[in-house]
Amino acid sequence: MWVLLRSGYPLRILLPLRGPWMGWRGLPRSLAVGPPRRRYRKEALAALEVPVLPVTATEIRQYLRAHGIPFQDGHSCVRAPSPFVGASKLKDETGAATSFSLFIDKTTGRFLCMTSLAEGSWEDFQASVEGRGDGAREGVLLSEAPEAEDSEEVQRIWDRAVPLWELPEPEEAQLARVMFGLTKVTDDTLKRFSVRYLRPAHSLVFPWFSPGGLGLRGLKLLGAEGQGDRVHYMETTIPQPGAFHNLFGLPLISRRDVEVVLTSRELDSLALSQSTGLPTLALPRGTACLPPVLLPYLEQFRRIVLWLGDDLRSWEAAKLFARKLNPKRCSLVRPGDQQPSPLEALNQGLNLSRILRTALPAWHKSIVSFRQLREEVLGELSNVEQAAGVRWSRFPDLNRLLKGHRKGELTVFTGPTGSGKTTFISEYALDLCTQGVNTLWGSFEISNVRLARVMLTQFAVGRLEEQLDKYDEWADRFEDLPLYFMTFHGQQSIRTVIDTMQHAVYVYDICHVVIDNLQFMMGHEQLSTDRIAAQDYIIGAFRKFATDSSCHVTLVIHPRKEDDDKELQTASIFGSAKASQEADNVLILQDRRLVTGPGKRYLQVSKNRFDGDVGVFPLEFNKSSLTFSIPPKSKARLKKIKDDNGLVAKKPSSGKKGAVPQISETHSDQAPNPNKADLSKPSR
Ligand SMILES: Nc1ncnc2c1ncn2[C@@H]1O[C@H](COP(=O)(O)OP(=O)(O)OP(=O)(O)O)[C@@H](O)[C@H]1O
C-alpha cells in the first residue's frame, strides 16, 4: 500500500515568501531549480498505511527471544544487534554503536538500523531474520533519501547562504538579528549550530545534517515579517515537509549525553543551548507532530524536557509527545507569564536554567491530588480562549455555542437521511483541518475519492469542473493539509477501526477522527438480535478512545425513524440514551425543507458539556460550492435554547450589542487558516 507522508503542518506557515523576485517555493528565481516539479502519485489521497497485522511490544520481545536475538528494552524502542550492518559501507566512525544498533519501534514494529540507516517494517525484519530476502531499504534519516533535485537545491542554497557575521553590511546583519529576535544570541552559538543567512530571501537557513555527520540532507528557511508589534514567521523546507524528517542540532549531541531539551523552533534551541549549555534539539514540524521515525534518535536520553512554546497548544502537544517518548522520562515546561518560549526568555533576561528546573514530570499515576492538577487548572483559567479549543473559521455560530473544538471529546452528529450530514461534516472537519487540526476520515459509506471531491470543492469554494485549469493549484494546496483517510469501505469491525485510529494517532498525531457512520460497525458484531446493545458497545469504545488518546471523535449516527414533519431531538438518535450520555456534544442537522425551501437547513447544538450553551442557527446550502457556511452578507439568526423543547432566548448574533456572547472571529493564537484570507483565489 502506498502512503503519502504528511507534515501535519498548517499551510500558511509553509507559504513562501512572496515578491516579484520570488520563484518556486518563495526562493529567489535564480536559486529555484526550474519550473515546479509535479510528482505523479499512485493515488490521489493520503491513505493510511496500517501494518498488515498490528504488533505489540510483547510480541516483538517474544519473537526476538524465540530466534535467540539478544535485545535491550528501551523507552520507545527495543534495541537489538542489526542484521543490516554488514551490508552497508556506512560504518560507524567509532565502531562503538554497531552492536545493538537496530531500533524497533515498540508500537509499530518499524525498525531503523542506526549504523547502515536501513529501515523497514516489522514484516521486513522478520523476513530478513528468517532468510526470506532482505526487505529493508537503505534510507536516510528515517525517510527516503532526498531526491537528487532536492539535494542539488539544498546544496545550492546552502552555498549561497552566508554566516550572519560575514554579511558585508553591518546594518543588514543587525536588522536580521532584530527581526529574528537574535540580538542576544552570539556569533559563537550561530556558528556551533551552523546557522546561515540567505540574503536574497531575507531568511535564516537552518541545516539538517544526517547522523554521523554524513552530509547535509535538508534545510529549513525562516523568513520574518513585521505585523504591527508582532513578528510573523514563515517557514519553507527542502525537501518538502513530510518527505523528510530530521532533528535540528543532531551533530552537537554526544553519545554520552543523557539529557536533552526538545524545542519546537530552531531559534529556541539556540537560546537554550547558549544560556544553559544543555544538549538541545528542535523538532522539524514544531508542535504539529512528532513523527515516530525520530524516536530512535531520542532513545539514548534518560531525561527529556519538552519546552515547546508559550501557549496552551504547545502544552497540549508536549503532553501528547511525552506519551510517545515514554512519560516516565519526560518533564514539561508549562507555558506562563514567567515561562515564555526559550528565545523570549533569553531576550527578557530570564534565567533559563531556573525555568527548566520548574519542569513538571509528565508521568503521574491513575490517582492524582489537586496539588498535581492545580497548575493545569490555572493554565486553563488563564488561557480561557485557548482552552476552549480551535475555533471554526467558517461557522462563527458554532463558536458561539460550542466555543471551539477540543481534544478528547466525543461529538455525536445526526440528521434525517439524505439531509446533507456527510456534506456538512466534511466542511466542518475541513475548516478545522485547514487550521492545523490533524484529521483522519473514516468514510464507510461513500468512497474516499467522492469524499475528497466534495472536500476539494468546499476547499476551493466553487465548482472545479468548470475551471479544470485551476485543479492543480487547488489540489497542491489541498495536498498540504494534514488530512488522512482510512481505506475501509462498507462494514468493518470496531476493533479494526479503533486499531487503525490508534495507529494514526501515534504515527500522524491525529487530533480529530470523523466516523461516517456508526451503522457500518454494527454488522460485524454478531449481535443483530440486539442492535441497541451493539451500538452502545461501539459508542463506549469510541468514548474510551477519545479520552485515552486525547483525540476528538466526531461520530455520525442515523436517527431512528421519525415523522417527516417533526424535528429531530436528542432522543431521536438511534439506540438507547447511551449515545447522548457519552457524547460531549450532540449536533443535529435539522431539515425543515418543507417550510424553508430546498437549500435551507438548521444546525442544532442540543448538548454541550463544555459550557452548556445550546441553540440553533441556520445553514445556507450553496449547491455549486457544496458549502453550508454562512455567506458573509447573511444575518445569522442564532437562537439560544434551553433544551430540545423550549426556547429561552431569541437573539440576533450579529449587529446588535448584547446579543449572544461576542467572540472575536479572528483568532490570532490559533494556527493560521490559509483559506480565510484568500478563499476566492488560489495562490502559490
Ligand atoms: N441543504 C441541502 N439542500 C439540497 N441538497 C443538499 C443539501 N445538503 C446536501 N445536499 C445534497 O444532498 C445529497 C446528499 O447529501 P449527503 O450525502 O451529505 O447526505 P447524508 O445525510 O449524509 O445522507 P445519508 O443519510 O444517506 O448518509 C448530496 O448530493 C448533497 O450535495
The ligand as an SDF file (V2000), in Angstrom:
LIG
                    3D

 31 33  0  0  0  0  0  0  0  0999 V2000
  -29.1510   21.6670    2.1250 N   0  0  0  0  0  0  0  0  0  0  0  0
  -29.1570   20.9490    1.0210 C   0  0  0  0  0  0  0  0  0  0  0  0
  -30.0130   21.2180    0.0270 N   0  0  0  0  0  0  0  0  0  0  0  0
  -30.0240   20.4960   -1.1010 C   0  0  0  0  0  0  0  0  0  0  0  0
  -29.1800   19.4720   -1.3260 N   0  0  0  0  0  0  0  0  0  0  0  0
  -28.3110   19.1590   -0.3850 C   0  0  0  0  0  0  0  0  0  0  0  0
  -28.2520   19.8610    0.8400 C   0  0  0  0  0  0  0  0  0  0  0  0
  -27.2680   19.3220    1.6130 N   0  0  0  0  0  0  0  0  0  0  0  0
  -26.7330   18.3170    0.8910 C   0  0  0  0  0  0  0  0  0  0  0  0
  -27.3440   18.2180   -0.2990 N   0  0  0  0  0  0  0  0  0  0  0  0
  -27.0620   17.2400   -1.3570 C   0  0  0  0  0  0  0  0  0  0  0  0
  -27.7840   16.0750   -0.9980 O   0  0  0  0  0  0  0  0  0  0  0  0
  -27.0460   14.8970   -1.3090 C   0  0  0  0  0  0  0  0  0  0  0  0
  -26.9230   14.0060   -0.0750 C   0  0  0  0  0  0  0  0  0  0  0  0
  -26.0930   14.6370    0.8780 O   0  0  0  0  0  0  0  0  0  0  0  0
  -25.2680   13.8160    1.9670 P   0  0  0  0  0  0  0  0  0  0  0  0
  -24.6710   12.5850    1.3820 O   0  0  0  0  0  0  0  0  0  0  0  0
  -24.3570   14.7880    2.6010 O   0  0  0  0  0  0  0  0  0  0  0  0
  -26.4440   13.4220    2.9540 O   0  0  0  0  0  0  0  0  0  0  0  0
  -26.4420   12.4320    4.2020 P   0  0  0  0  0  0  0  0  0  0  0  0
  -27.3790   12.9870    5.2120 O   0  0  0  0  0  0  0  0  0  0  0  0
  -25.0420   12.1860    4.6570 O   0  0  0  0  0  0  0  0  0  0  0  0
  -27.0420   11.1310    3.5550 O   0  0  0  0  0  0  0  0  0  0  0  0
  -27.2520    9.6700    4.2420 P   0  0  0  0  0  0  0  0  0  0  0  0
  -28.4070    9.8200    5.1740 O   0  0  0  0  0  0  0  0  0  0  0  0
  -27.5310    8.7890    3.0780 O   0  0  0  0  0  0  0  0  0  0  0  0
  -25.9790    9.3340    4.9440 O   0  0  0  0  0  0  0  0  0  0  0  0
  -25.7230   15.3790   -1.8650 C   0  0  0  0  0  0  0  0  0  0  0  0
  -25.7760   15.3130   -3.2810 O   0  0  0  0  0  0  0  0  0  0  0  0
  -25.6250   16.8180   -1.4110 C   0  0  0  0  0  0  0  0  0  0  0  0
  -24.8820   17.6130   -2.3320 O   0  0  0  0  0  0  0  0  0  0  0  0
  1  2  1  0
  2  3  1  0
  2  7  2  0
  3  4  2  0
  4  5  1  0
  5  6  2  0
  6  7  1  0
  6 10  1  0
  7  8  1  0
  8  9  2  0
  9 10  1  0
 10 11  1  0
 11 12  1  0
 11 30  1  0
 12 13  1  0
 13 14  1  0
 13 28  1  0
 14 15  1  0
 15 16  1  0
 16 17  2  0
 16 18  1  0
 16 19  1  0
 19 20  1  0
 20 21  2  0
 20 22  1  0
 20 23  1  0
 23 24  1  0
 24 25  2  0
 24 26  1  0
 24 27  1  0
 28 29  1  0
 28 30  1  0
 30 31  1  0
M  END
$$$$
